[in-house]
Amino acid sequence: MIEKIYLIGMGPGDIKYLTLEAIEVIRKLKLFLIPAKTGKKEALTLKRKEIIAQIKDKEDFYFLEIPFPERKKTGAYEEEVQRWRGSKAQVLKEVLQKETEKEAGFLVWGDPSLYDGHIEIFKKIQKELNFSLEVIPGISAFQILSAKHQISLTEIAGTLTFTTPRGLKGLKSIDHHVVVFLDNYESYKNFAFSGLKIYWGAYLGSSEEVLLAGNLKEVLSKLITLRRNLRKEKGFIMETYLLVPERSET
Ligand SMILES: C[S@@+](CC[C@H](N)C(=O)[O-])C[C@H]1O[C@@H](n2cnc3c(N)ncnc32)[C@H](O)[C@@H]1O
């Protein structure tokens, strides 16, 4: 029976961004739960396996691939995501009930607390299965973004918003720094005439990393072409960006 689950922040997909704490935990574990992704996203499953194999010095571990369902696009977004998390929790419960190992690790992309449902998903089944949970923080995409562009994410006493295209759409104007995750819609287009700078990055922290920065109006068409080409070439895009009002000195 599983007694403890470690949710381990794995950073943006390169072993060099794992913390020592994450490495120590991975070294001592035997069982790793890996979301089984197929198609173009199989690369994300392989990346997890590759990182674990790089850290372990002995072949004393195994992977259990979790056949999580895909999200069904059936209704209001938040309800849809809640339902999806519920069905992922069910799948995990079934897998964990059969497990004889006492401890398991689950690698979460970036940091587990940012735009990731696994803390909540594991908590849903924690009481029923009676295991304890430990969250190991990881380096998130936005931290690689600011480091690579050599910028500060905040102004003196300024506000920093983390959001997604949905949240961005709701902003009437942008008067502070905004970091955007999960943008499949090139939502920055809506703010091209708002006097903003953009600091953009794709596949951050990997050998395929691409960076672009500048006045949003001036770099917009270059960014759109670049993004579309990358997406086509690799099959999926992982991008994060920061929008900054032009007055700010970053
Ligand atoms: C489901 S969220 C997970 C975020 C993750 N927990 C983190 O802390 O980075 C996935 C989104 O994070 C961003 N992201 C994650 N890894 C990235 C990377 N290596 N480069 C650029 N963006 C990344 C993208 O916006 C992507 O759509």
The ligand as a Gaussian input file, in Angstrom:
#p B3LYP/6-31G(d) Opt

LIG

0 1
 C        0.285000      23.285000     -17.318000
 S        1.314000      24.695000     -17.244000
 C        2.504000      24.156000     -16.095000
 C        3.407000      25.233000     -15.581000
 C        4.494000      24.679000     -14.658000
 N        3.924000      24.161000     -13.458000
 C        5.578000      25.714000     -14.343000
 O        5.781000      26.030000     -13.164000
 O        6.255000      26.183000     -15.277000
 C        2.115000      24.568000     -18.784000
 C        2.497000      25.926000     -19.294000
 O        3.649000      26.373000     -18.604000
 C        4.491000      27.084000     -19.476000
 N        5.754000      26.351000     -19.591000
 C        6.098000      25.230000     -18.953000
 N        7.341000      24.848000     -19.270000
 C        7.800000      25.766000     -20.142000
 C        9.021000      25.949000     -20.844000
 N       10.031000      25.084000     -20.688000
 N        9.145000      27.014000     -21.652000
 C        8.160000      27.905000     -21.800000
 N        6.990000      27.781000     -21.169000
 C        6.799000      26.742000     -20.353000
 C        3.752000      27.178000     -20.802000
 O        2.988000      28.357000     -20.776000
 C        2.879000      25.958000     -20.758000
 O        1.759000      26.102000     -21.597000

